[in-house]
Amino acid sequence: MCLLITQSEQSPKLSNAWLEDFYDYNGDGVGVMFVENGSLIIEKCLPKNAAQFVSFYRAHIEGKNCAFHLRMRTHGATDLENCHPYEVLNRKDHGMDLWLMHNGILSTGNAADVTKSDTWHYIRDYLRPMLAANPDFAFHPAFAAIVGEHIGASNKFVLMDDAGRLAVVNQKSGVYWAGLWLSNTYAWTASSNAAKTPIKGYKKQLKQATERPEIRAYKYANYGYGKTAIGYVDGNEYEYEYEGRRRQRARPLRRRRHALR
């Protein structure tokens, strides 16, 4: 399901412990987008381990006004092409560079080409035709309202152009923590201090960034430690595996659509 994050250059630096936690849940690729000298810069990599992700963060994410994305594959191959962000528009054809990151699972799917992600298909089939003749519409409140309703609140988009403008679709479905906006609370060991409104004051943000991830139990009826448990996130059924009484972090093992009743 992935983790999508926005930050400012004033956001506190994250500790290795938090970065390792993010990677632990989302190990299928990472990407970042930011503006430098009037150009939209895109960097992607496929870290083989948490240490490589930490190095990528320190080199390409830390201290930047940016959005970054850690992927947990649901559709498409595990490769750089399917790492976020994705191109929506380009300067040559549309007068601006505009790229997008996505968190969630789109009901529109990827049946036309299963090697590509559901995000790739949505951009091709919906966003590019909508924005090609009017790129600035991506930053109008009506765009976020229309697209947000179409994709559903469990999906979030972040778009950035080469002027540094940032648009977040379904922003209210995310949380704020440590000077960041994060798209969910299930693809990381979400802090109990995460909130639905921005945390004001650098000292408070820094205090949150320097806390350690709390490994908490996920309680589901009729399931014990060392076994699997079924839980639900945004109408999707997940199977989790406990790692013992002292290491109780639950990690998605299998993903399949399931309508809540």
C-alpha positions as CSV (number, residue, x, y, z in Angstrom):
1,M,0.0,0.0,0.0
2,C,3.1,2.3,0.3
3,L,3.9,5.4,2.2
4,L,3.8,8.9,0.7
5,I,5.4,11.9,2.6
6,T,5.7,15.6,2.1
7,Q,8.1,17.8,3.9
8,S,9.6,21.3,4.0
9,E,13.3,22.2,4.2
10,Q,12.6,23.1,7.9
11,S,11.3,19.7,8.7
12,P,13.5,17.9,11.3
13,K,15.9,15.2,10.1
14,L,14.6,11.7,10.7
15,S,16.6,9.2,12.7
16,N,18.0,6.0,11.2
17,A,15.4,4.1,13.4
18,W,12.5,5.8,11.7
19,L,14.0,5.4,8.2
20,E,14.6,1.7,8.9
21,D,11.0,1.4,10.1
22,F,9.7,3.0,6.9
23,Y,11.8,0.7,4.8
24,D,10.7,-2.3,6.8
25,Y,7.1,-1.9,5.7
26,N,7.8,-0.6,2.2
27,G,10.9,-2.2,0.6
28,D,10.0,-2.2,-3.1
29,G,11.5,1.1,-4.2
30,V,11.8,4.7,-3.2
31,G,11.6,8.0,-5.1
32,V,11.7,11.7,-4.4
33,M,10.8,14.9,-6.3
34,F,11.9,18.5,-5.7
35,V,12.8,21.6,-7.6
36,E,16.3,22.9,-8.0
37,N,17.4,25.8,-10.2
38,G,14.1,25.9,-11.9
39,S,14.0,22.3,-12.8
40,L,11.9,19.4,-11.3
41,I,14.4,16.8,-10.1
42,I,13.4,13.2,-9.9
43,E,15.5,10.6,-8.1
44,K,14.6,6.9,-7.7
45,C,16.3,3.8,-6.5
46,L,15.7,0.2,-5.5
47,P,17.4,-0.2,-2.1
48,K,18.5,-3.8,-1.3
49,N,18.3,-3.1,2.4
50,A,17.5,-0.4,5.0
51,A,21.0,0.9,5.0
52,Q,20.8,1.8,1.3
53,F,17.5,3.6,1.9
54,V,19.1,5.6,4.7
55,S,21.9,6.6,2.5
56,F,19.5,7.6,-0.3
57,Y,17.5,9.7,2.2
58,R,20.6,11.5,3.5
59,A,21.8,12.3,0.0
60,H,18.5,13.2,-1.8
61,I,15.7,13.9,0.7
62,E,17.0,15.3,3.9
63,G,16.6,19.1,4.2
64,K,14.7,19.5,1.0
65,N,11.2,20.9,0.1
66,C,10.0,17.7,-1.4
67,A,7.7,14.7,-1.6
68,F,9.0,11.2,-1.3
69,H,7.5,7.8,-1.7
70,L,8.3,4.3,-0.4
71,R,6.7,1.5,-2.4
72,M,5.1,-1.7,-1.3
73,R,4.2,-3.3,-4.6
74,T,0.6,-4.1,-5.4
75,H,0.5,-3.8,-9.2
76,G,3.2,-4.0,-11.8
77,A,6.8,-5.2,-11.7
78,T,9.3,-4.2,-9.0
79,D,11.6,-2.0,-11.0
80,L,12.6,1.7,-11.3
81,E,9.9,2.4,-13.9
82,N,7.2,1.5,-11.4
83,C,8.8,3.5,-8.6
84,H,7.0,6.8,-7.9
85,P,6.9,9.5,-9.0
86,Y,5.4,9.2,-12.5
87,E,5.4,11.8,-15.3
88,V,2.0,13.3,-15.9
89,L,3.0,16.2,-18.2
90,N,6.3,17.4,-19.7
91,R,7.7,20.8,-20.6
92,K,8.2,20.1,-24.2
93,D,4.6,19.0,-24.9
94,H,2.7,20.8,-22.2
95,G,4.8,23.8,-21.1
96,M,5.6,22.4,-17.7
97,D,7.0,19.3,-16.0
98,L,4.4,17.7,-13.7
99,W,4.9,14.5,-11.8
100,L,2.8,12.5,-9.4
101,M,3.1,10.1,-6.5
102,H,0.3,7.8,-5.3
103,N,-0.6,5.9,-2.1
104,G,-3.4,3.3,-2.2
105,I,-5.0,0.9,-4.6
106,L,-7.1,2.3,-7.5
107,S,-10.2,0.4,-8.5
108,T,-9.4,1.2,-12.1
109,G,-6.7,-1.4,-11.9
110,N,-4.0,-2.2,-14.5
111,A,-5.6,-4.9,-16.7
112,A,-4.5,-3.3,-19.9
113,D,-0.8,-3.9,-19.1
114,V,-0.1,-5.9,-15.9
115,T,3.6,-4.9,-16.1
116,K,2.6,-1.3,-15.3
117,S,1.0,-0.1,-12.1
118,D,-2.5,1.1,-11.5
119,T,-1.0,4.6,-11.1
120,W,0.6,4.5,-14.5
121,H,-2.8,3.5,-16.0
122,Y,-4.7,6.2,-14.1
123,I,-2.4,8.9,-15.4
124,R,-2.6,7.7,-19.0
125,D,-6.4,7.2,-18.9
126,Y,-7.6,10.1,-16.8
127,L,-5.1,12.7,-15.6
128,R,-3.1,13.4,-18.8
129,P,-6.3,13.9,-20.9
130,M,-7.7,16.1,-18.2
131,L,-4.6,18.3,-17.8
132,A,-2.9,18.4,-21.1
133,A,-4.8,21.5,-22.4
134,N,-4.8,23.2,-19.0
135,P,-1.9,22.1,-16.8
136,D,-2.6,24.8,-14.1
137,F,-5.9,23.1,-13.3
138,A,-3.8,20.5,-11.3
139,F,-3.4,23.2,-8.6
140,H,-7.0,24.4,-8.5
141,P,-9.1,23.2,-5.5
142,A,-11.7,21.8,-8.0
143,F,-9.1,19.4,-9.3
144,A,-8.4,18.0,-5.8
145,A,-12.2,17.7,-5.1
146,I,-13.1,16.0,-8.4
147,V,-10.2,13.6,-8.5
148,G,-10.4,12.9,-4.8
149,E,-14.0,11.8,-5.1
150,H,-13.2,9.7,-8.1
151,I,-10.4,7.7,-6.5
152,G,-11.9,7.5,-3.0
153,A,-10.5,8.8,0.3
154,S,-8.2,5.7,0.8
155,N,-6.1,6.9,-2.2
156,K,-3.9,10.0,-2.0
157,F,-2.0,11.8,-4.8
158,V,0.8,14.3,-4.5
159,L,1.6,16.4,-7.6
160,M,4.6,18.7,-8.1
161,D,5.5,20.9,-11.0
162,D,8.8,22.6,-12.1
163,A,7.8,25.8,-10.3
164,G,7.7,24.0,-7.0
165,R,3.9,24.0,-6.7
166,L,2.6,21.1,-4.7
167,A,-1.0,19.7,-4.7
168,V,-2.2,17.0,-2.4
169,V,-5.4,15.0,-3.3
170,N,-7.3,13.6,-0.2
171,Q,-4.9,15.4,2.1
172,K,-7.4,15.1,5.0
173,S,-7.0,11.3,4.9
174,G,-3.4,11.6,6.0
175,V,-1.7,12.6,9.2
176,Y,0.9,15.1,10.5
177,W,3.9,14.1,12.5
178,A,7.4,15.5,13.1
179,G,7.0,18.3,10.6
180,L,5.8,15.9,7.9
181,W,2.5,15.0,6.2
182,L,2.2,11.2,5.9
183,S,-0.4,9.5,3.8
184,N,-1.4,6.8,6.3
185,T,-0.8,5.2,9.7
186,Y,-0.6,1.5,8.5
187,A,2.6,1.5,6.4
188,W,4.9,2.5,9.3
189,T,4.9,2.1,13.0
190,A,2.7,5.1,13.4
191,S,3.5,7.3,16.4
192,S,0.7,7.9,18.9
193,N,1.6,11.6,18.4
194,A,0.5,11.7,14.8
195,A,-2.4,14.1,14.4
196,K,-5.0,15.1,11.9
197,T,-3.8,18.7,12.0
198,P,-0.3,20.1,11.6
199,I,2.0,20.1,14.6
200,K,3.1,23.7,15.2
201,G,6.5,24.7,16.5
202,Y,9.9,23.3,15.6
203,K,10.7,22.1,19.1
204,K,7.5,19.9,19.2
205,Q,8.3,18.6,15.7
206,L,11.9,17.8,16.7
207,K,10.7,16.0,19.8
208,Q,8.5,13.7,17.7
209,A,11.3,13.1,15.2
210,T,13.6,12.0,17.9
211,E,11.2,9.5,19.6
212,R,11.7,5.9,18.8
213,P,9.2,3.7,16.9
214,E,6.9,1.9,19.4
215,I,6.3,-1.7,18.5
216,R,2.7,-2.2,19.5
217,A,0.4,-5.2,19.4
218,Y,-2.3,-5.5,16.8
219,K,-5.2,-7.2,18.5
220,Y,-7.7,-9.3,16.6
221,A,-10.2,-11.6,18.2
222,N,-9.4,-15.3,18.2
223,Y,-5.8,-14.9,17.1
224,G,-2.8,-15.4,19.3
225,Y,0.9,-14.5,19.1
226,G,2.9,-16.5,16.6
227,K,-0.1,-16.9,14.4
228,T,-1.6,-14.9,11.6
229,A,-4.4,-12.4,11.9
230,I,-6.8,-10.9,9.5
231,G,-7.3,-7.1,9.6
232,Y,-8.9,-4.5,7.4
233,V,-7.6,-1.2,6.0
234,D,-9.9,0.9,3.8
235,G,-12.0,-2.0,2.8
236,N,-9.0,-4.2,1.8
237,E,-8.3,-7.5,3.6
238,Y,-4.8,-8.0,4.9
239,E,-3.1,-11.0,6.5
240,Y,-0.6,-10.2,9.2
241,E,2.0,-12.3,10.9
242,Y,3.0,-11.8,14.5
243,E,6.7,-12.0,15.2
244,G,6.5,-13.0,18.9
245,R,5.3,-11.4,22.1
246,R,8.2,-8.9,22.2
247,R,8.2,-8.1,18.5
248,Q,4.6,-7.5,17.6
249,R,4.9,-5.4,14.5
250,A,2.4,-6.7,12.0
251,R,3.4,-6.7,8.3
252,P,1.2,-7.2,5.3
253,L,1.8,-10.6,3.7
254,R,-1.1,-10.9,1.3
255,R,-3.3,-8.3,-0.3
256,R,-6.7,-8.9,-1.9
257,R,-9.8,-6.8,-2.4
258,H,-12.5,-7.5,0.2
259,A,-15.7,-5.6,0.6
260,L,-16.5,-4.8,4.2
261,R,-19.9,-5.9,5.3
